[in-house]
Structure formats: structure tokens, C-alpha cells
């Protein structure tokens, strides 16, 4: 016959001192584990805060929310030890339950905030420059942490500074596809743009090619026609309706905020990972 598990109340009724001692031990271990998790999160957050401070696609208040949750956890821990001095069973158990609930909620919210702030940043696609890969209004997740630009990745670019184009310039972030990046060999021939001998676009003018291969009026191509370190060339999948490197020039990789990782909502497209073009 299976032995029935005793409730916390029954343990206290049998031996209050032993139960209280065991509960206090569990609280200490539990608190150390939760505290360690929060400390790791806050250290990483501080180290990477400067890297994401320009991201307007997320709320900077998330960082403060994470800090606030850590404060709640500390206060709840202090409160537990202050009020658990009572020797009444019901009071001790209720205090423990409240403490456990608050501390767990603090760790959970802090962890979720960290994920949203530093790993998977949610944002909304605006405009049709990436049709038929992404559509206006699509909800996507952007991978930010430790990302290094790779060819054929769809990325979010901060165009607030360093880029000039003859439009209203109200947009701060562009979504584009990387067609060439550091080390790729590119050249122009017969109105066509090639990357590593693969045809990318057959309707590029010479002036557009010259714009694509320059950053602040400086060429990003070395003597071997390779893209220099730290730069990328981006195009919209919807070439006829896209402000990209043909207009704003090459992209400094430091302005690439992250890679589009997943689409979780769309009225016109399917939910899932972005399509590759095998450039």
C-alpha cells in the first residue's frame, strides 16, 4: 500500500522544532539558489546594457523591472526571517507560503524580462520592403546576444545615425537581408551585382553599386574586391519598394541590432523561421 504523503501542517503538529528547523534549512537553500540566479542575471544585464541601450524595439523599463523584482526578493527574504520568529504553526506556514510565492514570482519575472531584453527581442515589421518574406504588421523575435552578421540572415538595423536618405527619416530601424558581409568577394558586370560569383540582382545601376560599396563616402572593398571586416551590404526582398544599401550605402556591423529569429504572428504569412535564399 502506497504511503500517503504528509502535509506541512502535519509535520509541524508532530514535531514543531524539527519541522521548523527543516523548513528554515530549505528556505536558506532555496533562497541561495534563487539569489544566485538573480545575481547572474543582473551581472549579465549590466555587462550587456550598453549594447542594447539603443534598442527602441524593446522597453528599457524591463531592466528596471528586473531590478525591482530582485528588490522584492530581498525584502521578502528579510520579511520571512523577521516574522518567522513566531512559534505559531499557522503563522509560520502562511509566512513561508507568501515568501515562497513572492520570491518565485520575482525570479520568474526577472528571468522572463532578461530573455526579452537580451536574447529574444519582440518587435513588429513596418512596411513592405521584405515582402514576400515578411509582411507589414508581422510580429517577430530578434536574436541579439552574441550575434555575428552572416550572409543571408535577415537583420534589424539601427539607421538613426550614420545613414542619410531622401525620405522623412522617421524610421529608426530597418529590416533587411544581408547579401554580402566581411570576406565576401563582390563585383559589378553588365548591370548585375555578384557575390562570390553568384548573381544577386541583375537590375543594379553603376551608381547604386558604388553606393552599396561605400560607407560615409569610403569604400568598403579591398584590393581583392572583398568586403572589409566590419561591414555588410543589405537589400530588401521586395527590391522595388525598399530603402537599402542601394540608397543608404553599406552597413556598419555595429549598427546591426540582431537577427530575425522567428515569426510568431502574421495575417499573411506563416508562423515559423524566416526563409533562406541560399545566396
N, C-alpha and C positions, 0 to 999 in steps of 0.2 A: 504493500500500500504506500502510495506517494505521500511523503511528509508535507504537511501544509506549512507554508512559509509564514513566519510570524510578522505581525505589523510592528511598526516603530513604537507604537503605544504599548504593545505587549512587552517588548524588550524593556521599556522604562518601568513598567509595573513590576516586572520580575526582579530587576536589579538596577536601581536608578543610577548609582555611581558608575557601575561597569558600562551601562548604556551611554551615559553622559560622556565618559572618557573615550569610548569608541567613536561616538558622534563627533567629538571635538577633534579627534585624530583625523577622521575622514574630512572634516571641514578644512583642516590645515593642508592635507594633501591635495584636496580639491581646489583650494584657494591658490596653492603654489602652481598647480598645472594651469589654471585659468590665468593667473598673473603672468606666468611665463609666456603664454600665448599672446597676451596683450602687449607685453613688453617687446616681444619680437616684432609684432605688427607696428607698434609705434616707432621703433627704431628704423625699420624699413621705410615707413611712411616719411620720416624726417629726411632720410637719405635721398629719397626719390621725389620729395615735394617740389624741388626746383625744376625737375624735369617735366612735371605735369602742371605747373602753375599757370601755363598759358592755355590750358585746355578749357575752352568755354563750353565744350560739348558735355561737360560734367559739372556738377555743382561743387565749388570749393568748400562749401559748408560741410561736405561729407567728412573732411579731415577733422573739423571741429566736432562733428557728431561722434567720431571715433574717440576723440579725446574726452568728450563729455561722458561717453559710456564707460571709459576707464575710470573716470572720477566717481561715477555711480558705483562701480565695482569696489573701489577702495572704501567709499563711505559705507556701503552695505557690509563689508567685512568688519570695519570698525564697529558698526552698529550691532552686529551679531555678538561680538565679544563683550560689548557694554551691557547689552540686555540679557545675555545668556547666563548672567550671574544668578539669576533667579533659580530656585530649586523646584519650581512647579513644572510638572511634566508637560501639561498642555501649552504653557507659555514657551518653554524651551523648544518644543516641536514646531509650534507656529512660527517662532522667530527663525528657526532653521529653514522652514519651508519658504518663507518670504525671502530670506537671504539667498537661498539656492535659486529661486526664481529670478531675482533681480540680477545676480551675478551671471547666471546663464544667459539672460537676455542681453546683458552688457557685452559679453563675449560674442554672442551671435550677431548682434547689430554691428559691432566693431569689425568682425570678420567679413560680413557682407559689404560694409562700407569700404573696407580695404580692397575687396575684389572689384567692386565697381570703380573705385578711384584709381587703382593702379594696374589692374590686369584686364578686365573686360569692361571698357567704357561704352555705355549705350548712347546712341545718337540717332538722328533722323536724316535721311537723304533729302536734300532740297534740289530741285531742278531735274532736267532730263539728260544731262551730259553723259550719263553712264548707261542709258538705255541701249540694248535690251537686257543688260545685266542687272542693273538696279534702277528702280523707278522712284519718282518723286513721292515722298511720304513713307518709303521703306524704313523699317526700324532695324538697326544693325548693331552688332557688338564689335568694338575696335580693340585689338590686342595692342597694348602699349609697352609693357615691361620687357626689357631686353630685346626689343625688336630691331633687326638689321634689315634695311631695304633689300629686296630681292626682285629680280626681273619677273614680270607677270603678276606681281602682287597688286591688289587694289588697296590704295592707301588714302589716309586723311592727311591733307597738307595745310599747314597754317600759312596763309598768304597775307596776314595782317601787315607784315613788314617785308621789305626786300623785293617786292614784286609790284610792277606798275602796268596797268592795262586801261584801255579807254572805255571803261564802264563805270557804273555807280560806285563800285568797290565797297558795297555794303556787306558782301560776303567775307567772312573771316576764314572759312575752311572750305577746301575743295576736296572732292572725292574723284580720284583718277587712277589709271592703271600705269604701273611702271613698265616702260617698253625698253629701257636701257639703263644700266647703272654701272657703278665703278668696275672697270676692267673690260667692259663690252666694246667690241670693235664696231664702229658705225661709219657709214659713208652715204653719199648722195649721188644718184645717177639717173638721168632721164626722168626728172620729176618724181623720183622714187626714193624712199628712205629705207635703208637696210641696217639691220643689226645682226652681227655675226653671220653675214651672208643670207639672212632671212629677210624677205620683203615684209615691211611693216605697213607702209602706206604708199600708194602709187599716185597720190594727188598732192604732194608736198612741193611748194614753190621753193626756189633757192633762198629767198628772203626768210621764209619760215624755217628752213633748215639752219640758216645762220643764227636765227633767234633761239631755236631749240638747243643749240650747242654753245650757248653763251650764258653767263651768269654775271649780272652787273657789268655788261659790256666786255667781259673777259672770257676767252674761250675755255671750255671745259674739256677740250680734246688735246691729247698729247701728240707728239710727232709720229706716233704709230697708229693714229686715228682711234685710240682707245679713250673711253671716258675716264677722266681723272678721279682719284679717290675722293669720296665725299659728295658726289653729285649724281643726280638721276634725271632722266627725261621721262615725262609723263604725258599721256594722251587720254582723252575721254573715249569710251567705246562708241559713243554717238558723235563721230567726228564733225558732222555738220552743225552741231549745237554744243560746242564745248570750248571753254576757255582753258587752255592747257599750255604746254611748253611751246607750242607754235606762236603763242601770244605773249606769255609771261616769261618765257625763257626756261633754261634748265633749273632744276630744283636743288637747293642745298639740302642734303640729307638731314641736317639738324632741324629743318622745318617740317619734316615728316613726323606726324604725331603717332602714327601706328597703322597697323594692317587691319583691313576689314576681315573679321574672322567668321562671322555668322550673321545671317538674316533671320530674325525671329518673328517678323510680321511684314506682310506685303499684300496690297489689294490686287496687284497684277502679276507678281512673280511668285515663286515657290519658296517655302522656308528651307533653309539649309546653307551650305557653304558656297562661297562665290565660285563661278565658273572660271576655269583657266582657259587661256587662248593658245597655250603651248608656243609662246613666242620664241 
